[in-house]
Amino acid sequence: MIYMHKKITGLVLATAAALVCSAPIQAADITLKLGHLANEDNSWHKGALKFADEVKALTNGKVEVKVFPNDSLGKEMDLVNGMQLGTADMTITGESLQNWAPKAALLALPYAFKNIAEMDKAVNGPLGEEIKKEIQEKVKVIPLAYFARGARYLTSNKPIKTVDDVKGLKMRVPNVPVFVQFWRGVGAQPTPMAFGEVFTSLQTGVIEAQENPLALIKSASFFEVQKYVNRTEHVRSWIYLAIGEKSFNKLNAEQKQAVQEAAKRAQAYERQIMLADEQKLEAELKAKGMTFIDTDQSGFAKKAKESVMAAAKEELKPTIQKLYAD
């Protein structure tokens, strides 16, 4: 009898285990697609993956985030347009939003912040709140968290030691008015261009230079088509992990809270990675054959203030003046 009882118990357990193993995995109720321009090695992508993991955990799998790096879901501006229409869900975006929300230009003012601590203070203070509010109101996109970026450097095939060395330089800039104004103001010939087109344009000589943080210089393999990294460090800025208002409103109250909490955790995680990366990126780019040039930043900074103030919208001038005064 004891043997029979054990046999039956074992059969019941085996049957139960088989049922559990054969049960279909419950699909998410909502799937959000998050596309961005960086590659898999970039801290933005790692931060996005952390966000996806946290959302899954905090919603018990009810909300899933699928991450698409390398512009594979579409270019930044196309995704922003899609988020407004409800045909795209999420992206990582920043000063490009000034095309709709003028205050987004303040994310990336040349020489506005001397270090990351100054930038953090601005983002988390009244200025940051103003920018986020305008983005949500005018773009219908909700900034959930922000990722700090390493300083932007100018890369080229000739050394740039002073501001006079950029005169006539054909270079790519993002489709961001303040960047165009700045580089034109220092004498270069800036051309707005999608990030995905930069490598080929450098390779074919359509442009001679470009500017980006070290992380993107490395992840985009610009070391294959550029010799010098010039220490202009002209912009210290941040970028938002953002969701379209229409997509956000598909979530219930608990899911919205979970997504916001996941974004906070992803922000802290990405910061750790970014800071660690910045320490090793210069050595990695040097190992790839790039030479770092000490550039006199004072000449660039002086012309930056002049050109940005001259072209700024009237309503932004007091804020910009204050940022430069600080």
C-alpha positions as semicolon CSV with decimal commas, in nm:
position;residue;x (nm);y (nm);z (nm)
1;M;0,000;0,000;0,000
2;I;0,283;0,237;0,087
3;Y;0,451;0,152;-0,245
4;M;0,123;0,212;-0,434
5;H;0,074;0,549;-0,256
6;K;0,424;0,659;-0,354
7;K;0,364;0,546;-0,711
8;I;0,037;0,742;-0,737
9;T;0,193;1,050;-0,575
10;G;0,485;1,033;-0,818
11;L;0,246;1,002;-1,111
12;V;0,044;1,304;-0,994
13;L;0,359;1,514;-0,952
14;A;0,495;1,408;-1,291
15;T;0,162;1,490;-1,456
16;A;0,150;1,829;-1,284
17;A;0,506;1,905;-1,392
18;A;0,424;1,808;-1,748
19;L;0,122;2,037;-1,746
20;V;0,330;2,326;-1,613
21;C;0,602;2,269;-1,873
22;S;0,355;2,242;-2,158
23;A;0,150;2,547;-2,052
24;P;0,197;2,836;-2,294
25;I;0,400;3,131;-2,168
26;Q;0,165;3,420;-2,105
27;A;0,214;3,692;-2,362
28;A;0,241;4,055;-2,260
29;D;-0,078;4,258;-2,269
30;I;0,108;4,555;-2,416
31;T;0,429;4,565;-2,619
32;L;0,621;4,893;-2,651
33;K;0,884;4,933;-2,923
34;L;1,182;5,149;-2,831
35;G;1,406;5,252;-3,122
36;H;1,726;5,455;-3,102
37;L;2,033;5,542;-3,309
38;A;2,318;5,402;-3,096
39;N;2,466;5,054;-3,133
40;E;2,471;4,763;-2,890
41;D;2,793;4,876;-2,715
42;N;2,661;5,221;-2,629
43;S;2,546;5,305;-2,276
44;W;2,213;5,432;-2,416
45;H;2,137;5,086;-2,551
46;K;2,241;4,920;-2,226
47;G;2,024;5,167;-2,036
48;A;1,734;5,089;-2,270
49;L;1,775;4,715;-2,208
50;K;1,780;4,776;-1,833
51;F;1,457;4,975;-1,872
52;A;1,300;4,684;-2,062
53;D;1,402;4,436;-1,791
54;E;1,267;4,657;-1,513
55;V;0,935;4,715;-1,692
56;K;0,890;4,341;-1,736
57;A;0,968;4,274;-1,370
58;L;0,755;4,557;-1,231
59;T;0,450;4,468;-1,442
60;N;0,483;4,090;-1,399
61;G;0,531;4,057;-1,772
62;K;0,212;4,244;-1,860
63;V;0,410;4,517;-2,038
64;E;0,702;4,425;-2,263
65;V;0,955;4,666;-2,413
66;K;1,139;4,561;-2,729
67;V;1,456;4,758;-2,798
68;F;1,578;4,834;-3,152
69;P;1,929;4,991;-3,178
70;N;2,111;5,122;-3,486
71;D;1,815;5,315;-3,629
72;S;1,665;4,974;-3,714
73;L;1,316;5,090;-3,620
74;G;1,360;5,423;-3,801
75;K;1,556;5,745;-3,775
76;E;1,509;5,969;-3,470
77;M;1,286;6,229;-3,636
78;D;1,072;5,960;-3,800
79;L;1,020;5,795;-3,462
80;V;0,925;6,126;-3,299
81;N;0,672;6,187;-3,577
82;G;0,543;5,833;-3,526
83;M;0,513;5,886;-3,151
84;Q;0,296;6,190;-3,216
85;L;0,071;5,986;-3,446
86;G;0,066;5,680;-3,223
87;T;0,243;5,458;-3,478
88;A;0,568;5,447;-3,275
89;D;0,608;5,415;-2,899
90;M;0,947;5,521;-2,765
91;T;1,287;5,663;-2,852
92;I;1,589;5,837;-2,703
93;T;1,581;6,200;-2,812
94;G;1,687;6,546;-2,704
95;E;1,767;6,878;-2,865
96;S;1,613;6,765;-3,195
97;L;1,277;6,831;-3,028
98;Q;1,343;7,206;-3,050
99;N;1,190;7,187;-3,396
100;W;0,860;7,168;-3,203
101;A;0,951;7,285;-2,853
102;P;1,200;7,578;-2,862
103;K;1,315;7,522;-2,503
104;A;1,458;7,183;-2,603
105;A;1,744;7,385;-2,754
106;L;1,859;7,445;-2,396
107;L;1,954;7,077;-2,365
108;A;2,262;7,133;-2,574
109;L;2,384;7,491;-2,563
110;P;2,753;7,515;-2,657
111;Y;2,968;7,587;-2,351
112;A;2,670;7,631;-2,117
113;F;2,792;7,375;-1,860
114;K;3,148;7,327;-1,741
115;N;3,091;6,979;-1,601
116;I;2,832;6,708;-1,544
117;A;2,745;6,834;-1,194
118;E;2,640;7,174;-1,335
119;M;2,432;6,996;-1,596
120;D;2,260;6,771;-1,340
121;K;2,169;7,076;-1,134
122;A;2,004;7,237;-1,436
123;V;1,816;6,923;-1,543
124;N;1,677;6,857;-1,197
125;G;1,590;7,219;-1,127
126;P;1,329;7,463;-1,260
127;L;1,495;7,477;-1,604
128;G;1,464;7,103;-1,652
129;E;1,101;7,108;-1,545
130;E;1,023;7,389;-1,790
131;I;1,182;7,197;-2,077
132;K;0,999;6,872;-1,994
133;K;0,667;7,054;-1,963
134;E;0,704;7,223;-2,301
135;I;0,809;6,898;-2,470
136;Q;0,502;6,720;-2,338
137;E;0,267;7,007;-2,427
138;K;0,400;7,084;-2,774
139;V;0,546;6,754;-2,896
140;K;0,306;6,517;-2,715
141;V;0,610;6,318;-2,603
142;I;0,676;6,242;-2,234
143;P;1,036;6,246;-2,105
144;L;1,058;5,957;-1,858
145;A;1,426;5,982;-1,763
146;Y;1,744;6,142;-1,888
147;F;2,082;6,005;-1,986
148;A;2,383;6,232;-1,947
149;R;2,615;6,243;-2,244
150;G;2,986;6,277;-2,255
151;A;3,113;6,606;-2,395
152;R;3,095;6,649;-2,773
153;Y;3,424;6,650;-2,961
154;L;3,504;6,753;-3,317
155;T;3,664;6,482;-3,532
156;S;3,850;6,565;-3,853
157;N;4,136;6,467;-4,082
158;K;4,340;6,772;-3,989
159;P;4,427;6,892;-3,639
160;I;4,209;7,173;-3,502
161;K;4,409;7,373;-3,249
162;T;4,228;7,707;-3,258
163;V;3,891;7,837;-3,369
164;D;4,055;7,975;-3,685
165;D;4,134;7,620;-3,798
166;V;3,765;7,540;-3,860
167;K;3,718;7,817;-4,116
168;G;3,547;7,667;-4,420
169;L;3,544;7,315;-4,271
170;K;3,269;7,103;-4,430
171;M;3,113;6,917;-4,142
172;R;2,803;6,727;-4,041
173;V;2,578;6,843;-3,759
174;P;2,246;6,696;-3,639
175;N;1,930;6,866;-3,760
176;V;1,945;7,101;-3,462
177;P;1,928;7,478;-3,529
178;V;2,151;7,576;-3,236
179;F;2,428;7,347;-3,363
180;V;2,404;7,493;-3,712
181;Q;2,416;7,846;-3,566
182;F;2,717;7,768;-3,348
183;W;2,932;7,608;-3,616
184;R;2,840;7,869;-3,874
185;G;2,928;8,134;-3,616
186;V;3,279;7,994;-3,570
187;G;3,338;7,988;-3,946
188;A;3,269;7,626;-4,041
189;Q;3,030;7,504;-4,311
190;P;2,781;7,286;-4,118
191;T;2,541;7,054;-4,299
192;P;2,248;6,892;-4,113
193;M;2,247;6,519;-4,185
194;A;2,094;6,203;-4,037
195;F;2,338;6,012;-3,817
196;G;2,313;5,698;-4,030
197;E;2,453;5,884;-4,331
198;V;2,762;6,027;-4,160
199;F;3,010;5,739;-4,201
200;T;2,958;5,708;-4,577
201;S;2,967;6,086;-4,622
202;L;3,303;6,102;-4,442
203;Q;3,431;5,806;-4,639
204;T;3,340;5,962;-4,974
205;G;3,456;6,314;-4,881
206;V;3,111;6,475;-4,895
207;I;3,201;6,611;-4,553
208;E;3,539;6,648;-4,381
209;A;3,441;6,641;-4,016
210;Q;3,167;6,567;-3,763
211;E;3,106;6,618;-3,392
212;N;2,976;6,377;-3,128
213;P;3,052;6,232;-2,784
214;L;3,336;5,979;-2,768
215;A;3,091;5,692;-2,719
216;L;2,923;5,756;-3,054
217;I;3,256;5,826;-3,226
218;K;3,365;5,477;-3,124
219;S;3,036;5,291;-3,172
220;A;2,993;5,439;-3,522
221;S;3,354;5,339;-3,614
222;F;3,442;5,695;-3,717
223;F;3,804;5,604;-3,637
224;E;3,806;5,428;-3,974
225;V;3,745;5,755;-4,161
226;Q;3,876;6,027;-3,925
227;K;4,230;6,081;-3,792
228;Y;4,187;6,339;-3,516
229;V;3,971;6,392;-3,210
230;N;3,991;6,761;-3,126
231;R;3,924;6,848;-2,763
232;T;3,665;7,116;-2,828
233;E;3,430;6,968;-2,563
234;H;3,183;7,222;-2,693
235;V;2,862;7,071;-2,558
236;R;2,779;6,889;-2,236
237;S;2,421;6,779;-2,257
238;W;2,158;6,524;-2,178
239;I;1,905;6,324;-2,374
240;Y;1,565;6,187;-2,281
241;L;1,430;5,835;-2,271
242;A;1,085;5,929;-2,397
243;I;0,747;5,775;-2,470
244;G;0,470;5,904;-2,694
245;E;0,170;6,039;-2,504
246;K;-0,063;5,813;-2,701
247;S;0,137;5,503;-2,613
248;F;0,166;5,604;-2,248
249;N;-0,208;5,652;-2,223
250;K;-0,267;5,291;-2,332
251;L;-0,126;5,187;-1,994
252;N;-0,335;5,165;-1,680
253;A;-0,238;5,362;-1,368
254;E;-0,026;5,081;-1,217
255;Q;0,155;5,020;-1,545
256;K;0,227;5,391;-1,587
257;Q;0,379;5,400;-1,240
258;A;0,586;5,089;-1,318
259;V;0,717;5,239;-1,642
260;Q;0,817;5,559;-1,462
261;E;0,993;5,365;-1,185
262;A;1,171;5,147;-1,443
263;A;1,292;5,462;-1,618
264;K;1,438;5,596;-1,292
265;R;1,628;5,274;-1,238
266;A;1,752;5,272;-1,598
267;Q;1,872;5,632;-1,557
268;A;2,088;5,541;-1,254
269;Y;2,221;5,231;-1,428
270;E;2,308;5,414;-1,750
271;R;2,495;5,685;-1,557
272;Q;2,726;5,426;-1,402
273;I;2,804;5,276;-1,742
274;M;2,852;5,614;-1,910
275;L;3,101;5,736;-1,648
276;A;3,298;5,410;-1,665
277;D;3,299;5,426;-2,047
278;E;3,424;5,784;-2,059
279;Q;3,735;5,682;-1,866
280;K;3,834;5,417;-2,116
281;L;3,704;5,556;-2,447
282;E;4,001;5,785;-2,511
283;A;4,245;5,496;-2,473
284;E;4,032;5,277;-2,700
285;L;4,014;5,543;-2,973
286;K;4,388;5,601;-2,950
287;A;4,439;5,228;-2,991
288;K;4,227;5,247;-3,306
289;G;4,471;5,504;-3,447
290;M;4,309;5,836;-3,358
291;T;4,518;6,125;-3,226
292;F;4,376;6,360;-2,962
293;I;4,448;6,730;-3,015
294;D;4,447;6,988;-2,736
295;T;4,224;7,266;-2,869
296;D;4,203;7,621;-2,736
297;Q;3,841;7,621;-2,618
298;S;3,830;7,988;-2,518
299;G;3,799;8,114;-2,877
300;F;3,518;7,867;-2,947
301;A;3,338;7,959;-2,624
302;K;3,346;8,332;-2,697
303;K;3,206;8,289;-3,048
304;A;2,953;8,035;-2,922
305;K;2,791;8,287;-2,690
306;E;2,783;8,552;-2,962
307;S;2,634;8,330;-3,233
308;V;2,383;8,153;-3,007
309;M;2,256;8,478;-2,854
310;A;2,228;8,643;-3,195
311;A;2,014;8,363;-3,337
312;A;1,813;8,268;-3,026
313;K;1,439;8,318;-3,008
314;E;1,353;8,625;-2,802
315;E;1,170;8,427;-2,534
316;L;1,480;8,213;-2,476
317;K;1,738;8,492;-2,457
318;P;1,699;8,571;-2,083
319;T;1,744;8,203;-1,991
320;I;2,040;8,160;-2,226
321;Q;2,202;8,478;-2,090
322;K;2,162;8,344;-1,737
323;L;2,313;8,008;-1,828
324;Y;2,617;8,175;-1,983
325;A;2,649;8,416;-1,689
326;D;2,652;8,126;-1,442
